[in-house]
Amino acid sequence: MDAFFASVEQRDNPDLRGKPVAVGYAGPRGVVAAASYEARAFGVRSALPSVTALRRCPDLIFVPPRFDVYRSVSAQIHAIFADYTDLIQPLSLDEAYLDVTANRRGIETAWATAKEIRARILEETSLTASAGISYNKFLAKLASDHRKPNGQIAVTPGMGSDWVEVLPVARFHGVGPVTAAKMKRLGIETGADLKARSIEFLVANFGSSAEWYYGTARAQDDRPVNPNRERKSSGSETTFDRDLIAPEEIEAGVLRMADDVANWCDKRQMFGRTVTVKAKFADFRQVTRSRTAAQPICERDLLRQTSLDLVRSLYPLTLGIRLVGVTVSNFATTEGESAMPLFDSEPVGR
């Protein structure tokens, strides 16, 4: 979908149409959740601090998020997808992979299929979508961003390798800002640069990710579209109104996040063995601390205590904390099992 949250707000409020809109909160600790294309023209984007967004675009209009509405529209869109294939792998509320190989509706090409899906989305939701069509997920994902908004592009088998070579590696799915910066230091800025590096070089510099980078530089991706992909983690985080240094205030925030996660786990009867606490300091440095149990953690009090133990490992503080988060991962089927004592894993900092 094109600027999904912001586009929903502009659709539902005509006064916002054609204006720079950010979904989020304008306060000093606010963060942009989504930006309209009018706002993006000023350099406003998701995850940008609201104060920075307002400096870039003084006329920016903030609207609070309405996730219940976004989920409802997402369900409409997925219902359209289901008319074309059962092989739907959601990535988020506004993005999904579709495998249309079976061609349920007898449409001549994948290009025509994508065009029809986009037309139906526009007709039924009054929102635009863009599509990438290709022979694997990596290329389809890259292509989906190539002609936004309201466009589509196909990357055929004859095009794939050459197309990847000219693209910046910073656009590759799986290459985040930190990795892109590291690649640049190593002289890798395009797909061609990445393709020129040996697997031995990539292993030495990128470890377990080396095979993925080696394959994608050659337009290779054998991952199937998986409609039953298992959820790997559940987490909750909060940004404080001010930087906190008092342990009791920080720990109150950690406990709220632990309770959010516990509620999610209880509702779905999914329990994990690994608890991770994230903290972001006033200088935006981020650290994580993790602990793994011998058995899934089914008791709320144990999750709360583990989260407290992990954040306390950061004390004494020399700098205030602006954000904390709690995540549970390493899920298992645990109905009827009781929680077990924890053993420490090596603390992880990043």
C-alpha positions in Angstrom: 0.0 0.0 0.0 1.1 3.6 -0.7 1.8 5.6 2.6 -0.9 3.4 4.1 -1.6 4.9 7.5 -1.4 8.5 6.2 -3.4 7.7 3.1 -6.2 6.2 5.3 -6.3 9.5 7.3 -6.4 11.6 4.1 -9.2 9.4 2.7 -11.3 9.7 5.8 -10.7 13.4 6.3 -10.9 15.5 3.1 -9.3 18.5 4.8 -6.0 16.5 4.9 -5.9 15.7 1.2 -3.0 17.3 -0.6 -1.4 18.4 2.6 1.7 17.1 4.4 0.4 14.6 7.0 2.3 12.6 9.7 0.6 9.8 11.7 2.0 10.1 15.2 2.3 12.7 17.9 3.9 16.1 17.7 5.3 16.2 21.3 9.0 16.5 22.1 9.3 12.7 22.4 7.0 11.8 19.5 8.0 9.7 16.5 6.5 9.7 13.0 4.7 6.4 12.4 3.9 7.2 8.7 4.1 10.2 6.4 2.1 11.2 3.4 3.8 11.7 0.1 3.4 15.5 0.5 5.3 15.2 3.7 7.9 12.9 2.2 8.8 15.6 -0.2 10.2 17.5 2.7 12.3 14.5 4.0 9.7 13.4 6.6 9.6 9.6 7.0 8.6 7.0 9.4 10.7 6.6 12.6 11.8 10.3 12.4 11.6 12.2 15.7 8.6 14.5 15.5 10.7 17.6 16.4 13.0 16.9 13.4 10.0 16.3 11.1 8.5 19.7 12.1 11.8 21.4 11.4 11.9 19.9 8.0 8.2 20.7 7.3 6.8 23.5 9.6 3.3 23.0 8.1 3.2 19.3 8.9 -0.1 18.1 10.3 0.0 15.4 12.9 -2.9 13.0 13.4 -3.0 10.3 16.1 -2.9 6.7 14.8 -6.1 4.6 14.6 -4.8 1.1 14.4 -8.3 -0.4 14.7 -9.2 1.3 11.4 -5.9 0.3 9.7 -6.5 -3.3 10.7 -10.0 -3.2 9.3 -8.8 -1.9 6.0 -6.0 -4.4 5.9 -8.6 -7.2 6.4 -10.5 -5.8 3.3 -7.3 -5.9 1.3 -6.4 -9.5 2.3 -9.9 -10.6 1.4 -9.2 -9.4 -2.1 -5.9 -11.3 -2.2 -7.7 -14.5 -1.1 -9.8 -14.3 -4.4 -6.5 -14.9 -6.3 -4.5 -17.3 -4.2 -4.2 -19.2 -0.9 -0.5 -18.5 -0.8 -0.4 -15.2 1.0 2.4 -14.2 3.4 1.7 -11.0 5.3 4.7 -8.8 6.1 2.7 -6.1 7.9 -0.7 -4.6 7.8 0.0 -3.0 4.4 2.3 -5.5 2.6 2.3 -9.1 1.6 3.8 -11.6 -0.7 1.4 -13.5 -3.1 2.3 -16.6 -5.1 -0.1 -16.7 -8.0 1.5 -19.6 -9.9 -1.7 -21.6 -9.7 -3.6 -18.8 -11.5 -6.9 -19.4 -9.8 -8.8 -16.9 -11.9 -7.2 -17.8 -15.3 -5.6 -14.4 -15.9 -3.1 -14.4 -18.7 -0.1 -13.0 -16.8 1.1 -12.2 -13.3 1.3 -8.6 -14.6 -2.4 -8.6 -15.4 -3.2 -10.2 -12.0 -1.4 -7.5 -10.1 -3.1 -4.8 -12.1 -6.5 -6.3 -11.4 -5.8 -6.6 -7.7 -4.7 -3.0 -7.5 -7.8 -1.9 -9.3 -10.0 -3.8 -6.9 -8.2 -2.3 -3.9 -8.8 1.2 -5.3 -12.4 0.5 -6.0 -13.2 -1.1 -2.6 -11.0 1.0 -0.3 -10.4 4.2 -2.3 -6.6 3.7 -1.6 -3.8 3.0 -4.0 -1.3 0.2 -4.0 1.9 -0.6 -5.8 3.2 -4.0 -6.9 6.4 -5.8 -7.7 6.1 -8.8 -10.0 9.0 -11.3 -10.3 10.1 -14.9 -10.1 11.3 -14.7 -6.5 10.5 -12.9 -3.3 13.7 -10.8 -3.1 13.1 -9.3 -6.6 9.4 -8.8 -6.0 10.1 -6.9 -2.8 12.7 -4.7 -4.4 10.4 -4.0 -7.4 7.4 -3.1 -5.2 9.1 0.1 -4.1 10.4 1.0 -7.6 7.4 2.8 -9.0 5.6 4.1 -6.0 3.0 5.5 -5.6 0.3 3.7 -7.6 2.5 1.8 -10.0 3.9 -1.6 -10.7 7.0 -3.2 -12.3 7.9 -6.7 -13.5 11.4 -8.1 -13.2 11.6 -11.1 -15.6 14.1 -13.9 -15.4 16.1 -12.3 -18.2 16.3 -9.0 -16.4 17.0 -10.1 -12.8 20.7 -10.3 -12.6 21.5 -7.2 -14.5 18.8 -5.3 -12.6 20.2 -6.1 -9.2 23.7 -5.2 -10.3 22.9 -1.5 -10.7 20.9 -1.1 -7.5 22.4 0.4 -4.3 22.9 -2.3 -1.7 21.2 0.0 0.8 17.9 -0.8 -1.0 18.4 -4.6 -0.6 15.9 -6.3 1.7 18.0 -7.6 4.6 20.6 -4.7 4.4 19.9 -2.2 7.2 21.6 1.2 7.7 24.3 -0.3 9.9 25.2 -3.0 7.4 24.9 -0.6 4.5 27.5 1.7 6.2 29.8 -1.3 6.8 29.5 -2.4 3.2 30.3 1.2 2.0 33.5 1.1 4.2 34.4 -2.1 2.4 33.8 -0.5 -1.0 30.5 -2.2 -1.6 27.8 0.3 -2.8 26.0 -1.5 -5.6 24.8 -5.0 -6.4 27.7 -5.3 -8.8 30.2 -4.5 -6.0 28.6 -7.1 -3.8 28.6 -9.7 -6.6 32.3 -9.2 -7.1 33.1 -10.3 -3.5 33.9 -13.9 -2.9 31.9 -16.0 -0.4 35.0 -16.3 1.7 35.2 -12.5 1.9 31.5 -12.2 2.8 31.8 -14.9 5.5 34.8 -13.1 7.1 32.9 -9.8 7.2 29.2 -10.7 7.6 29.2 -14.2 9.2 25.9 -16.1 8.9 24.4 -13.5 6.6 27.1 -14.1 3.9 25.2 -16.7 2.0 22.1 -14.5 1.7 24.2 -11.5 0.4 26.0 -13.8 -2.0 22.7 -15.2 -3.4 20.8 -11.9 -3.6 23.7 -10.2 -5.5 23.0 -12.9 -8.1 19.2 -12.3 -8.0 18.8 -15.7 -6.3 16.2 -16.4 -3.6 14.6 -19.8 -3.1 12.3 -18.9 -0.2 8.7 -20.0 -0.8 5.7 -17.8 -0.1 4.7 -19.2 3.3 1.2 -18.5 4.4 1.8 -20.3 7.8 4.9 -18.5 8.8 5.3 -18.8 12.6 5.6 -15.7 14.7 9.1 -15.5 16.2 8.7 -12.9 18.9 6.3 -10.5 20.6 7.4 -7.3 22.2 6.3 -3.9 23.5 8.2 -0.7 24.0 7.6 2.8 25.2 9.4 6.2 24.8 9.3 8.2 28.0 8.2 11.8 28.1 11.7 12.7 29.4 15.0 10.9 29.9 14.8 8.9 33.1 17.7 8.0 35.4 15.8 7.0 38.6 15.6 3.2 38.8 12.1 3.1 40.2 10.7 5.2 37.2 12.6 3.1 34.6 11.5 -0.2 36.2 7.8 1.0 36.3 8.1 1.4 32.5 9.7 -2.1 32.1 6.9 -3.7 34.2 4.2 -2.0 32.0 5.9 -3.4 28.9 6.3 -6.9 30.5 2.6 -6.9 31.3 1.7 -6.0 27.7 3.7 -8.9 26.5 2.3 -11.2 29.1 -1.2 -10.3 28.1 -0.4 -11.1 24.5 1.1 -14.5 25.4 -1.8 -15.4 27.7 -4.4 -14.5 25.0 -2.7 -16.7 22.4 -1.3 -19.3 24.7 2.1 -18.8 23.2 5.0 -18.7 25.6 8.7 -18.2 24.9 12.0 -19.2 26.6 13.9 -16.0 25.9 13.3 -12.6 27.4 15.0 -9.5 26.0 15.0 -6.0 27.5 16.0 -3.1 25.2 17.0 0.3 26.5 17.8 3.4 24.4 19.8 6.1 26.1 19.6 9.9 25.8 22.4 9.8 23.2 20.3 7.2 21.2 22.8 4.5 21.9 20.8 1.2 22.3 21.6 -1.9 24.3 19.8 -5.2 24.8 20.1 -7.8 27.6 18.7 -11.3 27.2 18.1 -14.3 29.3 16.9 -17.8 28.2 15.0 -20.3 30.3 15.2 -24.1 30.2 11.4 -24.2 29.6 8.9 -21.7 28.3 8.0 -18.9 30.7 4.3 -19.3 31.5 4.1 -17.2 34.6 3.6 -13.4 34.5 5.5 -12.8 37.7 8.5 -14.7 36.4 8.4 -12.6 33.2 8.2 -9.4 35.2 11.0 -10.4 37.5 13.3 -11.5 34.7 12.6 -8.2 32.9 13.6 -6.3 36.1 16.7 -8.3 36.6 17.8 -7.6 33.0 17.3 -3.8 33.2 19.0 -3.7 36.6 22.1 -5.2 34.9 22.5 -1.7 33.3 22.9 0.0 36.6 24.5 2.3 37.7 23.4 4.7 35.0 25.6 7.6 33.9 23.1 8.7 31.2 19.3 8.9 31.2 17.1 6.3 29.4 14.6 7.5 26.8 13.0 4.2 25.8 12.6 0.7 27.2 11.2 -2.4 25.6 10.5 -6.0 26.5 10.4 -8.9 24.0 9.7 -12.6 24.4 11.0 -15.0 21.7 11.9 -18.7 21.2 8.3 -19.8 21.4 7.2 -23.3 22.1 3.8 -25.2 22.5 3.5 -25.1 26.3 0.0 -25.6 27.4 0.0 -27.4 30.7 3.8 -26.8 31.3 5.0 -24.9 34.3 7.7 -22.2 34.1 11.2 -23.3 34.9 14.2 -21.4 36.5 16.2 -19.3 34.2 19.9 -19.5 33.2 21.8 -16.5 32.0 22.8 -16.0 28.4 25.7 -13.8 27.4 24.5 -10.1 27.5 24.1 -8.7 24.1 24.8 -5.0 23.3 24.1 -3.1 20.2 
